[in-house]
Amino acid sequence: MRKLVVFVSITLFLIACKKEDGLAGGGSGNMSFRVDGSLVSTNVWNASYGNLFPAFLTTNITSNMYKDKRAVNININAVTNGTYNFINGSTSTLNKAYGTYFPDYFGDVSNTYQFSSGSFVVTSIDTIAKTFSGTFSGTATKSGSGETVSITEGVVTNGTLVRF
């Protein structure tokens, strides 16, 4: 009887952890960055690639907004290792990146910042093994007000890629 109680307790614990991870989960891989010096340590919510534009592939990386409401969503118009400079706003320019910083992903959607400078460095991408790693930093500017935030020390490690 005691073994049964221990087994049921462990099973319920694992199920509860799985549900918790499901909400906080999303994708796999680690992600961190600093916003004006303040650390955001989270995991990758989404790491995907596909034909967003007909002429080339785009890679999308999004931090887990459920773990930390401060989130980034970055698109790189390429699927090879290299450095991709940020362009302000969405772009269909090959070999460029664009992205958004959300101080509160679930709050006021108008309170967003577009990367206006900096770069994303793809250090490893393998569409066969479905893995992605890179680093990023830059300045993000709030539309309308011109207010800026500094995004530094951004790291994506072992994101699991899916094709969209």
N, C-alpha and C positions, 0 to 999 in steps of 0.2 A: 504494500500500500504506500509506503514512504517513497519508493522508487517512482510510483505513478504520480504522486504529488510533485516531486522534483521534476519529472519529465513534463508534466502539464505546465508547471511554472516557467520552465525554460522555454517551452514552445510559445506560451503567451508573451513572454518577454521578447522573443525574436520576432513575433508577428507585430508587436507594438513598435519595435525598432524599425521594421520594414515600412510600416505606414508612415512613421515619422520621416524616414529617409525619402519616401515617395514625395512628400510635400517639399522637403528641403532639397531633394535630389534634382532630377532633370537629367542632365548628361553626366559624364564622368570626367575626371581630371580636376586639377587644382587651378585656382585663379586668385591673384591678389593684385592690388594696386593701391597707390596713395592718392588721396584727394586733398590738396593743400596741406600735405604732410600727414593726414589722418589715414591710418591703415584700414583697408577693406580686404578681409581674408575670407574667401568663399570658395565655391567650386564652379565648374563650367556648367551652365544651364543648357546651352545649346552650342554645338560645334557642327556646322553643316556646310556643304558645298554643292554647287549645281549651276545651271544656266539661268542666272537672274537676268543677264543680258545675252542676246543671241550669239554674239561674236566670241565670248570667252566665259570661263567659269569664275564664280565668285565664292569666297569662303566667308561664312558668318560665324562670329563668336559672341556669345552673350553670357554675362556673369549671372549667378543665381540670385535673383531678386527676392526670393523667399528667405534666403539666409541673411542677406543684408540688403535693405531697401535701396542703398546706393548701388547703382548698377551701370554697366557699360554694355553697349551693343555696337560691335565693330564689324564692318564689311571690308574685305580685301579683294580687289578685282584681279585675282591671280591665284593659282594653286601650286606655286613653286617657292622654294626657299628664297629669301631676299628681303630687302628693305622697301617698304611702301609708304610714301609720304601721305599724310592726311590732307584731304581737300575739304573745305568747309561745305557741308551739306551733301546730299546724295549725288553720286556721279556715275556715269557710265564710261569713265576714262580707264583704259587698261593700265595696269601696274600702279594704281593709286588705291588709297584706303579712305574710308569715311566712317564716321561713327557718332554716337550720341552718349552723353552721360546724363543719368537721371538721379538727382539728389534724393528723390523719394519716388520709386517706380510706381507705387500704388497711390500716390498723392496727386497733386496738380499736374496734369500732363503738359500744361503749357510751361511748366518750370523745367525745361530741358536745355541742355547745352550741346552744341555741335563742336566736334573737334575741328579747330581752325588752323592748327599747326602741329608739328611733331610727326611721329612715324610709328608704324607697326613693323617689327622685324620677325618674319617667319623663320624660325630656326630649324624646324622639322615638320614636314608634312608628307604623309604617306597615304594615298587614297586606296591602296590595296590593303594595308594593315589597319587603315581607318584611324590614324593617330595624327595629332596636331600639337605643336608647341610653338611659343613665340614670346616676344617681349614688346612692350609699347610704352610710350610716354608722349605727352603733348599738352597743349592748351585747349580748353574747351570754352566756347563763348556762348552766352545766353542771347538768343535772338531778341531783338527789341531794345534791351537795356545795355548790351555790350559788356555786361559783367563777365568776368572770366574765372575759371578754376584751373589749377595746375594738376594734371594727372601724371604721376611719376611712378617709377619702379613697377610697372605693369608686367605681370608674368602669367603665362598660360602654360601649364605642364600636363602633358599626356591627355589632352582632350580627345574624346572618342568621336570621330567624324561619322556623320550620316549624310547620305545624298538626299537633297530635296528636289 
